[in-house]
Amino acid sequence: MRFEVRVGKPAAGGGFVGRSPEGVVVFVRHALPGELVIAEVTEENATFLRADAVEILEASPDRVDVRCSVAGPGGCGGCDFQHVSLEAQRRLKSELVVEQLQRIAKLDLPVVVEPAAPGDDGWSWRTRVRLTMNEDGSPSFHRHRSDVLVPVTSCDIATEEVERSGVFEGRWGGVASIEVFGHPDANATVTSFTTGPNGFSHTPELQDVGIVVDGTILQPPGRVKVAVGNRGYDVAPESFFQVHRSAATTLSQAVLQAAKLAKGDTVADLYSGVGLFAAQLGQRVGPDGRVIAIERSTSATGDARRNLKDLPQVEVITGPVSEKSVAANLNGVDVVVLDPAREGAGKAVMGALCNLTPRPRRIVSVSCDPATFARDVKVALDLGWRLTSLRAFDLFPQTEHVELVGVLEPQRR
């Protein structure tokens, strides 16, 4: 089904709001606010439609030519905003954050999305790329909200290290998926192969990269060391690390600035991963301070213990961040830093943090999802806290996603 529609404000999910001729809400991808487009419906729900803009009748001045051949309708679902100028992308992300805070947390705050690093042009930033093999073994990405695979021979948002790994050039019989971690500040690139049910038709051959197959190292190295400031961080293929090439540095600086630590402070670092923030926090509080890092991934905490071995003031705990673990480990902390996955910390964890006795001076919340960030903030507001600062970073150019660093402080009694 196709129809003409005038497109309005951005919506979560990479689309823009319009209405069908029958008045049904439609979320249109590959469009821009104010544009008149021909929309082709891709999904029907009880109360709304999803569609792609397949023809632009009246274009926005913010529209640019897409760089990638599979970035448009029917193509790869990874890049929502390749058709949008970089300046306009950041403006749209600001609007999305403002809207979520207003709708969910009832807060009216101005938001300016900052570049990931000075001069960032929005390309060659993604250090970790996951590819799925189609039936003939060609590397592919998924179509938006679909199991349909789109073969690719390169990725314009991937780093040069990922591009040079050789994974885009092969046909990988018997491979289910490949994940490549190629960071410009790392000592190596690692490719991780997951085999299909019938195993490999041949052993993968790549030059100058580590090769890991189903967790077994076939060609060293099996992990990388990423330099961030004056430190190096061991990162295993299965451990989370910030995806944008500049994110680790940018977020570390933002978190330290937000935390406002003093020597001797006790700090909680929740969802601590490989210890990126914990190391910076541990250096700031000094040998008389304490950092309690909690992370459920055994791979990540194994990396963290290697990365933090010179900082005895940092304790690494392997386990979930939960109401129980907060109550058991965090009474008396001065500052809390948390960087949960996209689903956010949730009501129970946020409630436990906000009700610690005595209350921490501040909670620094790092989030890659404005909606779940707003939900977590709402829990804190309802418990007598206030959002005292908020920064937004464009750590995912060409997509709708944005990274937030917010500071919560208790209301003075």
N, C-alpha and C positions, 0 to 999 in steps of 0.2 A: 504494500500500500504506500502510495506517495501523495503528498499534498504540499501546498505552499504555506509557509509559516514565517511570521516575523519573530525573531529571536530576542529574548530579554536577558535577565541577569544570570550569572554563573550559578551552577548547582554542584554540590558534592558529587563526585563520580566522573568529572571531566566534561559534562554536558552543560547546556544552557537552556533556560526555561522558555517554552512557548506553549501554544494551544493549537490543537487540531481544529479543522473546520467545525467539528461537533462540540468543541469546547473542552476536550479532554487535555489534561496537562501532558506535555511531551518534553522529554529531555533530549536535546539535540547535540550530538557530538560533531566536531569539525566545523563548528559555527562560531560566531562572535556576537556580542550584544549589539542590537540594532540592525543586524543583517536580515535581509529577506532571502529565504532559501527554499529549495525543494528538498523536503525531508522524506527519507525512505525508512519506514518502520522496521526495526530489527527485533523488537520484543514488545509483547502486549501483556499488561497486567490488569488487575481489576480496576485500578484507579488512575493509572498513568501509562504512557507509552515511552519507549526508547527509540531513538531514530538517529540516522546519520544524515548530514547535509551533503547531498550528492550533486547539487548544482547551486551555485551562488548567483542570485539575481541582483542583489544590491550588496556590495562588499563594504566591510568596515575599513577605515583607514589604518587600523591596527593589523590587518591581514598581510601576511608575507607568504612567499612561495615555500612549500615544504622542501626540506633538504633530502629526505629519505623516500625512496620509491614505494615503501610499504607503510607509510605513515598516515595514509588517507583512509576513507571508508572501505571496509572490507579487508584492511591490512592488519598489521601488527597492532595490538592493543596497548603497547607500552607508552607511547608518546601521545598525550592528550592535546598538547598545545604547540606542535611544530608549526602550525599555520598562523601563530600569533607572535608579534614582535616581542622581544625579551622584556622591554619596558612594560608593555601591556600585560604580559604574563604575570609579572610581579604585582601589578595593580589589581588584576583579577584575583590573585591569591589573597591580597589584602582584603578584598571585598568578601571572600569566602570566610576568612577568619573572623572578620567583624560580624558577619551574619550569624555564624555559629555561636559566638559569644553572646550576641543579643538574644537569639532564640532559646538557647539552652541555659545560660548562666545569668541572663537579664543584665548584662554588662554592656555599656556603650563606651568603647575604647577605640581611639585611632590606632591603626596598625600600618607600619611601613615595612615592607619586605626588603631585607638587605641582601646584596649578592653574597654568594658563598665565600668569595675572596675578591679583593679589588681587581677589577678588570675581567672578571669571569664572563666569558662569552656564551656560556650555556651549552658547550659541546665538549666531547671527550672527557667527561667527568666521572662516568660510572665505572667503579673499580671491580665490581662483582656482577657477572652476567650468567644467567641460567638458561640453557638451551635444551629444548626437547627435540628428539629425533622423530621425523616422520617415517612413513612406511619404507621409503628407500634409503633411510639413514641420513637424510639431509638435515643440518641444523635448522631449527625453526623456533619461532616465537608463537604464542597463542594469539588468536584474534580476540578482540575485546569481549569479555564475558562469554567465552566460547571455548569448546574443546577443539575447534578447528585450528590446525597448525599452518603457519605461514612460513615457508622456507626463506632464509636470509643468507646473504653472503658477507654481511658486515653489519655494524651498528654504530651510527654516528654519535651516540651519546656515550659509548664505551671508550675507555682509555686506550691509548696507543698500545699499552702493554697487553691488554685483552685482545686487541686486533692482531697483534704480532704473534699471539700464542699458536695460531694455526688451526684453531678449532673450526673456524668458519669455512676453511678450505677443504675439509675432509668429508667423506661419506662414512658414517660410523655404524656399520652393520652390527646388530646385537646390543647397541647402546640405547638405554632409555633416556638418559639426560646427561648433560655435561655442565658443570659449574666452573667458571674461570674466575680467579682472583688475581687481578693484575693492577697493582698500585704503583704509581711513579716513584713513591718514596720507599718502596720495599726492595729487599735484596734479591727477589726472585718472583716469578709468576707460577702459580700452581693450578693445574687442571684436575678436576675431580670427576671421574666417570662413574656412572651408575649403570650396571648392566641390565639388560632385559631378561625375560624368563629363560631364554635359550643361550645366554652368554654371548661373548664376543665371537665374531666370525674371524677376526684377526686382532692381534695385540696392537693397541694404539701406539703410533710413532709420532712424536713431536720433538722438535729441537729446542734446547735451551729453556725448557720449562719443567717443573715438577709434574709427575703423573701419579695420581692416586686412583686406584680402581676399587670400588666397594670398600673403601677404608684402608686398603693395603697399598703401601708406597711401592710403585714399580720403578719409578725414576726420581731420585731425590732432586730438590728437597720436598718434603711432605708438608712443610709449613713455611710461612714467610716471616720476616721481621720488618715491621713498618716503622720508619723514623717519624716521630712527632716531637718537634722541638728538640730538647736535649735528651730524649729518651727513645729507646727502641722497644717495640711491642711484638712479642711472638703471637702469631695468629694462625691457628689451625684452619683447614678448609671448612670445617663444620662450625667454627666459632663466629659469632656476629662481630662485625667491625663496620664503622660508619662507611657508607657507600660512596659518597662524593669524595673526590680526591683531596679536597680542602676541608672536609667536614670535621675530622678529628681535631685539627688545630683550631678551627673557628669555634667549635662547640666547647672545647676545653677552656679557651679564653673567656667565652661568654659565661660558662658555669662558674669559673673562679671569680669573675667580676660580680656575678649575682650572689654568690654565697657569702662574700664579705667575711672571710674567716680570719681568726686571730690565732697566734701561736698557742698551742695547748688545747684548742677546741676538740670536741668529739663530734665526728661527722658520720652520718649514714650514707652509703652509696648503694642504692637499691637498683636491681636489674643491672649489675655492675659489669657484665660481660668480661672482657679480657683485662679489665683494670685500667682502661683509658682515663676515666675521671679519678679513680681511686689513687693513682700515682700522683696526679696533680694535686689532689686534696691532701694526700699524705705529705708531700713536700711542703705545702703551705702551712699545715698545722704543726709540723716539726716533730722531733723525737718525743716531746712531752705531750703531744696530742694523740688522737686515736681516730682511725677510720674503720668502720665496720662495713664491709662489702658483702652483699648477698646476691647470689646468682644461682639459678636452678640448673644451668647447663654445665655438665661435668667437663666437657671439652673446654668451655670458656674459663671455668675456674682453674682448670689445670694450666691453661695459658697464663691466667692472672697470677698464680703463685710463682711462676717463673718470672713474670714481668715485675713483680713487687718484692722480690726476695731481698732487695737492698733497703726496704722500708719496713722494719719490724713493727712500726706503729700501725700498719694496715693488717687487719684480720680478714681473711677471705672465708666466707661460709657458703657451702654448697647446699642449696635448698630453695624452695619457692619463696617468693615474697608474698606473705599472707598476713592476715590479722594475727595469727598465732606467732609467726616469726617476728613481727613488729613488737608485740608485747613481750616476747622472750628476750629480745636482744637490744632494743633501742631506747629503753627508759634512760633519761638523762642526756640524750644527744642534744647538741647545740644547733646543728643544722642538718637537714635532710636533703639529699640529692636523689632524684629518681628519674629513670629513663626507660619507661616500660615499652613493650611492643605496641603495635598499632591499636590494640583493644583497650589500652589505657590501664591505669592501676585498679580502677573499680571502686565501688562504694565502700566495701569492707576495709580494704587497705587504706584508702584515703581517710576513712573514719578513724581507724586505729592511729594513723599518724597525727591527725589533728587533735586527738584526745590524749596524746602522750602527756604524762605528768613528770616534771614540769614540761610545759609546751616548748618545742624548739623555737629558736629565734626566727627561723624562716625555713620554708620548704621551696627548693628549686626544682621545678618540674620541666623536664625535657620531653617533647612530644612531636611525633610526625603526623598526627591526625587532629585537626582542629575540633572535630566533634567530640572525640573521647577526651581531649584536653578540657573542653568546656564542661563536660560532665564531671570530670574530676574536680575542676575548680568550683562547680556548683556545690559539691559535697562540702568542700572547705568553707565556702561562703555561708552555708547553712549552719556550720558549727562555729561561727564567730571569727572566721579569718577573712582577709581581704587580699585581692590581687594588686600588688604594689608596683609591679613592672612587667612588661611583656616585650620580647623581641622576636622577630620572625626572620628566618633565613631561607634563601632560595637554594636549598641543597638538592633539589630535584628538577633542574631546568627541563623544559619541553614537556613536563607533566603538570598535573594539577596539584601535586603534593608540595608541602611546605613544612619546615621544621620550626618549632616554637620553644622558647625558653622563658618561662614565667616564674615570678617570685611571689609566694604567698607568705603573709605575715599575720600573726594573731592580732585581733583588735585589742587595743589597750583597755584594760578593765578599770 
